[in-house]
């Protein structure tokens, strides 16, 4: 299954900054008491904190599986 990441400028501005197919593992943690969190790696693109990220499963019809704010951007070189 392929996943498509769509980055929007802001909650109230529907301008799509970029879309990208990603191959990395996506972990979505949902908790009733707090916000849902999605963690994944993606190619370097122009993205900023507080942009909106939508994750879609790409099949015959695209299905949105996550929508949220960019909270933290961590370059791969800082993960090791």
C-alpha positions as CSV (number, residue, x, y, z in Angstrom):
1,X,0.0,0.0,0.0
2,X,1.3,3.4,-0.9
3,X,0.9,6.5,1.3
4,X,0.6,10.0,0.1
5,X,1.5,13.0,2.2
6,X,-0.2,16.3,1.4
7,X,1.1,19.4,3.1
8,X,-1.3,22.4,3.4
9,X,-0.2,25.9,4.3
10,X,-2.6,26.5,7.2
11,X,-5.8,25.2,8.7
12,X,-7.8,28.1,7.2
13,X,-5.8,28.3,4.0
14,X,-6.3,25.3,1.7
15,X,-3.2,26.0,-0.4
16,X,-1.4,22.7,-1.1
17,X,2.3,23.3,-0.6
18,X,3.4,19.8,-1.8
19,X,2.3,16.2,-2.2
20,X,4.7,13.3,-1.8
21,X,4.5,9.5,-2.0
22,X,6.5,8.1,0.9
23,X,7.9,4.6,1.5
24,X,8.8,4.9,5.2
25,X,6.9,3.3,8.0
26,X,4.1,5.5,9.3
27,X,3.1,5.1,13.0
28,X,-0.1,6.7,14.1
29,X,-0.8,6.8,17.8
30,X,-4.3,7.6,18.8
31,X,-5.2,8.4,22.4
32,X,-8.7,9.5,23.5
33,X,-7.3,11.8,26.2
34,X,-4.7,13.6,24.0
35,X,-4.0,14.4,20.3
36,X,-3.3,11.7,17.8
37,X,0.3,11.6,16.6
38,X,1.8,10.4,13.3
39,X,5.5,9.7,13.0
40,X,7.2,9.1,9.6
41,X,10.2,9.9,7.5
42,X,9.9,11.7,4.2
43,X,12.1,13.4,1.6
44,X,13.4,16.9,2.2
45,X,10.7,19.3,1.2
46,X,9.7,22.8,2.1
47,X,7.7,22.3,5.2
48,X,7.4,24.3,8.4
49,X,6.0,23.8,11.9
50,X,2.3,24.4,12.1
51,X,1.6,23.4,8.5
52,X,-1.2,20.9,8.1
53,X,-0.3,17.3,7.1
54,X,-2.8,14.9,5.7
55,X,-1.9,11.2,5.1
56,X,-3.8,9.2,2.5
57,X,-3.8,5.5,1.6
58,X,-3.5,5.5,-2.2
59,X,-5.7,2.8,-3.8
60,X,-8.6,3.0,-6.3
61,X,-10.0,5.8,-4.1
62,X,-7.7,7.8,-1.8
63,X,-8.7,7.5,1.8
64,X,-7.5,10.0,4.4
65,X,-6.2,8.3,7.5
66,X,-4.6,11.2,9.4
67,X,-4.8,15.0,9.6
68,X,-2.8,17.1,12.0
69,X,-0.4,20.0,12.5
70,X,3.4,19.7,12.0
71,X,4.6,19.8,15.6
72,X,8.3,18.9,15.2
73,X,10.7,18.5,12.3
74,X,13.7,16.4,13.1
75,X,16.4,15.9,10.3
76,X,17.5,12.4,9.8
77,X,21.1,13.3,10.7
78,X,19.8,14.1,14.3
79,X,18.1,10.8,14.7
80,X,21.2,8.7,15.0
